[in-house]
Each structure stands twice: as C-alpha cells, then as structure tokens.
Amino acid sequence: MNMVFHESFDSTRATAENQADHPNLAQAQAEAVISLLLGRTISVSQTYAFDSRSFLVLAEAVLGTYDEARREASASAAERMRAQRPFALHRFRQPSYLAACASMLANLRDKAEGEGLRLSAWQPIDYDDSARTELARVLRTADAGGGPTGGVPSLLTRHYPGLAEHWETVIRLDEYFTGPQRDAEAELPEVSLVDYLSRLAGLDDAGLGVLARGRCPVDTAIDLRDRVKAQLARHRNDAKKAFNSRAWAHDAITELTAARGTDAGADADELLRRELVRELVDTLYNAVLAYSGRAQWGYMSSVPRSDGRDELKEVNAFALALVRLRRDDEAQSEPTMSGAFSAAETLPNLPVRPLRQVFAAYWELVADDDRWPAWEASCERLDHLLHNRPASRGTGATSALRDAWAAHLDTLAGALPHVVRADRGEFLVAGRHEGHEYQQTHQLAALSARSMDDSLAAGEYLDGLRRTVVD
C-alpha cells in the first residue's frame, strides 16, 4: 500500500471558522483527487481524521460517491471497490478510531492555563465542557458495543445543529476504518519536532546561508534560528515536552494580537516575525506526522493565503529544506514532484465539474472492468520507478521515470477524458466548489517561481521520508 500524507488537512492552519467556500476545502479535495488517480492511499492522523474540517468534508464526498457508485456496480466491480483504500487511519496510543475521537473530546480546554486540545472542526464546543464530556461518553459507549450510536445525539440537534453532519461523517468513518488495512498504529517518528528545531538552532550563519539560498532572505533565516534558540534555552530542562507540541508558536501570536487590542501601537513587524515562526513550526510538525503515518511521501502544501505574502512562502520553502537535510549531505535535492492549486483558467476540452462528480468518476474508473487493468498497471510501474529512484543529490527524474509519468498521464487522459487533462507533462484536474472554480496541477519537477507566485497554494513532495534524518 503506497501512502501519501496531505498537509492540507491540517486542522490548525485551516481554521474551522472560515466560510464554506474557503479555498482550503476545495484544495484538500483537489489534492486528494490527484493522489487517488495516482493509485495512492491517503494517510490520516487521528487528529485530522476527527478534527479537520477539510478531511471530514473530503471523507463525506469520497464515501458518499462510493455508496452511489456501488449501487450501480456489478458484483465483481463492487468487490473491487470494497477493496479500495482511499485513506487509512493512523492512531496514536488509542485502540480504535472512536476511542481516539473520545479522547480528544475529553482533553478539555483550560483558558487560564492554555492547556487541553483546541478543537477546530468542532470549534463551537471548544469550551463547552459538558458537551465535550457527553459526546465522548456516547462515542465510548458505541465503541464498547461495536454498534451505531443511535443517530445524531440530541445535544447536537438542539444546541449545535451545525455539527450534526460532522457527527454523521464520524460514524460513517468508523464503519469504513474497520475494513482491512484501513486502520493501524502510528509509528514513533525517528525525527521529532524538537529534533528539527534543535538542528536549526545549531546552524551557524554560514550553514544558514547555504540552507536559505534561493528560498528565503538570510536575515529571515537568522531571525528564525535565534527565536527558536531562545525558546529552547528557556525550556532546556523539558525541551521535548515543550516543543513536541506546536502550541507555543501559536500562543505567541495569540498573546500579541490580544495585546494589540489595547495597544494600537503594537509592532506589526513583530507580529509578522511570530507568524513566520509559526509557519516554520507548522511545516516541521506536519513532516513529523507524515513519518508517523507511515507515508512514503508527504505532500507538503501551504493553505491558500488571501494576502499572498512572499515571506510566508519563503519560510515554507526554508522549512522543507530543513527537513531534507541529510547526515552526509547538506546540499538540497529537488523535489521529485510538485503541484499548484489555483483559480481555474480556461482549459480547452476539460469542463469544470463539481468536485463531488470528480470523485464519482474515480469510483466509476475503479468499477470499470475494461479501464481498470491498464490504470492499475500504470500506477504500479510509476510507483516502482519512484521507489527505486537514485537517492543521491542532483539525479532528478530518470528517463524511465519521465516515460512512465508521460504514459500514466496518457492512460488517465484516455480513461477519464472528461475529468483529466495532460498537457506538456502536467497533470491537471479542475473542479467547482461552492460556486468557485479551481484547478490542481502536478508535474515531475520543481515548480517555477512564476507558478508559485500565481498559485493560491504550492506543494512539494517529501519523498524517501525514512532517509530524512538529522544529527
């Protein structure tokens, strides 16, 4: 099973308070379409599987279209569809999905101490202790009995009707995750968040210059290092406890914005600098999750930014370079594949469909006895070449890999001409979400600076995650 981790499910970076038409919801779905059509399974941490609004919206679309397609499928096609694993759960020290959900709800928030799990998709009940406790109880009861919960709890229908759909999706996911190879224990990461931060803190100015070259200004990299070093020094006796969570980077911004409410002269430059630290930490945190989720690839993509600030893009690239540092080679290799999410342009011969219809087309492909074999064989060849690509710096894509990529695009374009377009080595899928049209492109190379500037969000693959280590 070839798994990929998607950073766009990050429940903290993509806040639940955004409107239903926020681009991140469409981004997560568009990126997922690409991964599914490459024949991959999406690895999902227990936190994102319960508290990521982007993932819950995706899960409802994928499982809903599965139910619809299966009703029309032949017996053999339905069996093949049941064997598909569009996503897989990775639990951390929890015996089941519902138990993990209950534990997150029961980790109550404390405003005074800043402790507890901050909810995102379930944000309306973040500080409602009685609601969190009651829902945790219902989930534990259902988990112990191995059966349904009896519908949406009256607590939600009476007081939080907006969360009823999330509840129904969670119950549906519990049924899905009971299938074979869809649920596993997360792996303890060899490289933790504090390991990455410690490596950054230990770099001298010359090392930072090498790492920052072509990615972000050196003075930005130095400021990031110095701020991380200062935080590590304050917590030298309990660094692992303090920094394997990223709450400190987010709390630093909350503290400053709260102060600005009473001090109109608060330093806007200081706020930006703290936001850059948060961007760095968020990216490193997701790289750790990708490893613990047993993913062969981590697709690290920033959430759509309405302001498009270059500083955030630069720090995101710098963080990915830090993750790619090797014990024996500090020079950086180019990403194997990259992608961009943007507002849809005019794509000849490719109508823009609602994203839900694109997932329906995926299931139709799986169910088709004629199209399925060629697509499956193409996925296997492409993955074989990606897994066996030379790991040394500067090798790039081999000619065999480029040929396999081109052949896979031709296979997809032939099998799904109404959904996919292959254009000069780019893999394009367009979709409509809440009245807005978007496109996701993937290519077997790094993105150009212009592509990154023109996109709402850009992404790179961290491949060979098990080779990515720090001293």
N, C-alpha and C positions, 0 to 999 in steps of 0.2 A: 504494500500500500504506500504510494507516494503522497506525502502530505506537505501542504504549504500553510504557513501561518500568515494571516492578514492583519496588519496593524490598524487598518481602518475600522476594526471592531472595537477599538479602544474606548471603553465606556467613560473614561475621564476626559480625554481630549475632545470627544464629540458629545457635548452635553445634551442631556435629555430635555433641556428647556428650549431647544430650538424648535422651530415650527416644522410641520410635517413635510414641507417642501425644501428643507435644508439639503444642500447638495451632498452632504456626507451619507445620507441614507441611500441616495442613488449611487454614490461612489462605491459603497460597500457591496451593493448588488452587482454593479458593472464589473468590479474586480473579481467577484465570485464567479460570474459567468465565464470569464476568461479561464480561471483555474479549472472549472468543471469541464470546459471544452478542451483543455489540455490533459484531461483524464486524471486529475488530481483530487485528493480528499482534503478538505479544509480542516485544519487542526484548531480546536477552540478550547481555550482555558475555561475552567468552571466559572470564573468571574464574568467573562464575556458571554458565556452561554446562558447566564441568568440575568445579568445586569447591563448588557449592552443593547441599547435600543436598536442600533444598526443590525446586530446579529438577530435579534428577535424578529425584526421586520423581514430580514432575509429568510429566516427559518420558516416563517409563515408562508412566504411566497414559494419556496422550494417544496415544502411538504404539501402545500395546497395544490400546486400544479401536479405533483406526483399522484395525489389521490384522484385528480381529474383524469390524468392520462392512463392510470392503471385500470380504470373502469372500461376503457375502450380497447385495452390491450388483449392479445391472445394469451393463452395460458403460459406458453414458453416466454413470451415477452414480459409478462407480469412477474415471472420468477426472476428474470434477468434484472428487472427494475428493483425488485426487493433486495437483490444482492448488491446494488449500488450503495456507495457510502459517500454522499456529497460532503458530509462533515462528520468529524469524530470528536468526542469529548475527552478532555484530559483533566482528571480530578486530582486534587492535592490533599492527601490525608483525609479523604472522605470516602465512605463505602459506596455511594451511589449519587446520581445526579440530584434527586430530590433532597437527599441528606445535605449535599453541598449547598443547595439553594436555601434550605432551612438554616444552615449555619451562618450564611451571610446575613439573612434577615435577623437572626438572633444576636449578631455582633452590633449591639445598639450604639447609637451615636451619643457623644457627650460634648455639648457645646463648650463647657468650661475647660475640659481637658483636651479637646480636639481629638479624641480617640474614637474608636468604632469604625465600622465600614460605611463610608459615604456612598449612598445609593445614587445611581444615575438614571437608568431606565425607570426605576421605582422611586424616583426622587420625591414625589408627593408624600410618601410615608417616611421620608428620611428621619424625621424627628418624632414620628408618631410611634412611641414605644409599644403601646397596646396593640396597634395594627400589625407591627412587625412581629411581635410575640405570637399573636393569634395566627397569622399566616404561616409562621414557622411551625406552629403546633399542627396545623392542618396538613402541611407537607410531610411532617414526620409520621403522622397517623397514616397517610396514604402510602408512604414508603414502607412502613411496617406491615401494612395489609396487602401490599403488592397490587392494589387496585385503584380505580379512579377516585377522585376527591368528592364526587357528587355534584359537580358543576362549579360555577364561579361562587366563591364564598359571599354570603350576604353582606359582609363587611365592605367588600369592594363595590357591589352593585348599589349599596345605599350611599356610601361616602366617597368612593374613588372609582366611579364608573369608567374613567379613562384608562384604568389599569386592567380592566376585565379582559381585554384582548391579549395583553401580555400573559395573564394567568392561563388562558386557554392555550397559548403557544407553549408555555412551560409544560403543561400536562401532555400536550402532543409530543414535545421533545422527549419527555420521559419514556413514552412508548417507543419512540424512534431509537433512543440510546440503548434500549435493551437488545437490539439486534447485534449480530456477530461483528466483532472488530469495530464497534462504534463507540466504545467506552473503555478507557484504560487509565491506569495511574500515571500521573505526570512524573517526569524524570527530574531528579535533582540536578540543577544546572552545574556544570563544571566551572563556569564563569558567572559569578553573581554580579548584581548591580554595584555593590561596593568594590568588587574587583576592578570593574571598568573605571569607576571613579578614582580609585587609588592609582591605577595606571596613568590616568590623565594627570593627577596631582604630582606624579613623579617625573613627568616630562620636563626637560629644560627648554629654554626659549628656542634653541636650535631644533630640537625634536618637534616642538610645536609648529615651527615654521615649515618643516617637511610635511607634517600632517595636514596643515591648513592650506598648503599651496593649491591654488585652483579651486578652493572650496569656500573659505571664509577669510576675512582680514586677520592678520596675525594678532593685532591688538585685541580683537574679539576673542580669539583662542586663548590668549594670555589672561584676559579677564575671567573667562570661564574657568580656567585652571586655578587661578588664585582664589576665586569664590568657593570652588569645590574643596581646595586645600584648607581654607579657613573653616569650612563646615566640618571636615574630617578632624581637624585639630580640636575643635570644640567637643567632639564626641569620640576621642581616641580610645576611650575605655570600653565603649559599646558601639563601635562603628557598624558592625554587621547588623545589630538590632536597629540602629537609627537609619541606616542607608539602604537596606534591602527593601525598604518601603520608599516610595517617592513622595510621600505626603509633605515632607519638609519643603520640597521645591514648590509645591502648590500653595502651601500655607504661607510662604514668604510673600507671595503675590497677594493673597487674601489680606494679610496684615497691612501691606502698603496701601491697597485700594481702600481698606477701611479707614486708614489714617487720612487719605485724600478726601474722604467725606467731610472731614472737619478742618482740613488744611488745603485750601485751594492752591497753595504754592508748592505742594509736594512735587518732588522731582520726577518729571515724565521720563527722563533718561534712565533713572534708577529703575522705574517700572519696566522699561524695555529690557534692561540688563537682567532683571529677575525672570522675565518671560523667556529670554534666551537660555537661561539655566534650566528652566522648566522644559523647554524644547529638547535640550540635550538629554536630560534625565528621562523624559518620556520615551525617546527613541531607544536609549540604552535598556530601559525597563522592558520594552517590547522585544528587543533582541533576546533577553533572558527568557521571556515567555515562549518565544519561538523554539528555543532549545528544549525547554522543559516540556513542550508539547510534542516532542519527537518529530518535528518537522524537518524535512530535507531542505526546504527553502523557507526563508522568511521574506514575505513581500512587504517591505517597509515603505509605507506611503503616508505622507502627511495628510491631515484632514484639510478640506477646502478652506482657503483663507479669503475672507471677504476683502481684507486690506492688501493682500498680496505683498507683504513686506519682505524685501530681499533678505533682511537679517535672519528671519526665521528659516528661510530656505537654505541659507548658507550654514547655519548651525545644524540643521538636519543633515546636510551633506557631511559636515565635520564629524558628527556623531557616528554616522555609518562608517567613515574612515577609521575611527577609533575602534569600532567593533571588528574591523577587518585586520587589525594589527596581528601579525604572526610573531611567534617566538624568534624565528630566524630571518625575518624579512619585514622591515618597517615600510618599505615601499608598497604602494597600494595597487592591487589589480582592479581592472574594470569589472563592473557587474556583468554577469552572463546575460541577463535580460532586464529590461526596464519597461516602464509604462507611463502613460499620462492620462489623466482624467480631465476632460474639458467640456465646455459648451459645444453642442453638436454643430458641425458645419454641414454644408450641403454635400452629401455622399451619393454620387450617382449610383443608381441601381441598388441602393440599400435603404429601403423605407425604415423610418424610425418607429419602433413599436413600443408599447408599454413594456417595462422590464419584466412584468409577470408573464407576458406572452413569450419573451425570450427564454425564460425558464421552462415554459411549456414545450418550446421547440427542442430544448435539451432532452427532456424526457421522451419526446417523440423519436429523437435520434437513438436513444438507448433501446427503445422498444422496436425499432425497425430492423427486421432480420436481414435486409439487404445492405443497409448503410452501416450497421453496427460493426461488422467484422473489419472493414477497411479502417474505420476510425480507431478501433481498439488497437489494431496492429501498428498504426501510425503513432499513437500515443506511446506505446511500448518502445518503439525504436527511438523516438525522440528522448524519452527518459533515460534509456540505456546510454545514449551518447552524452547526455548531460551529466549523468552519474560518473561516467568514465572519462570525462574531460580532464586533460592535464591540469594539475592544481597549481603549478608554478606561475609566477607573475608574468604577465605580458603575452600569454599564449592566446587569449581571446577565443573566438569560436573557430573550431577546425572546419575544414571544407566539408567533411562528412556531416558535422552538426548543422552547418548552414544549409546543406542539401536536404537534411531531414526536416529542418524548420520550414523550408520552402514547400516540401512535399506535404507536410502536415497542413499548412495553410491552404494548399490546393485541395486537400481532402475535405477540409471543413467548408471551404467555399463551394465545393461541389455538393456536399451533403446538406448544407444549410444556406443556400444562396439568398434566402430572404432574411437572414439574420447576420451573417458574417461577410466581411469583405477583406480580401488580402490585396495589399497594394504596396509594391516595392519593398517587400519584406516586412511590412507592418500588418498586424492582426488587429482588425477594427470591429467593434461591436457598438451599435448605437441603441439607445433606449430612451423612453419617456417616463418621467416620474413627476407626479403632481403638476402636470401642465408644462414642465420644463424638459428640454431635450439635451441629452448628454452623449458623449462618446468616450469609450475607453480604447486606447491603443496599446499594443505591446510590440516590442521588437527585440531582436537578438543583438543588442548593443546598448551602449550608454545613450541616454538622451542628450540631444544638443542643448546648449544654453538657451536657444530660442524656444525650443519645445517646452523647456521647463518654465520659461517666463510666460508662455502663452497658456499654460495649463492651470486648471484650478487646483490640482494636486499632482505631484510627480512621485513615482515609486521606483525602487531598485530591489532586486533580489539579493538577499544574503544567502548564497549557496554554500554548501560544504560547511554547515554550521558546526559540525563536530571537529573541524580543523581550526576553528576560530578560537584562539586561546590568548591569554596574557601571562606575562611573567609573574 
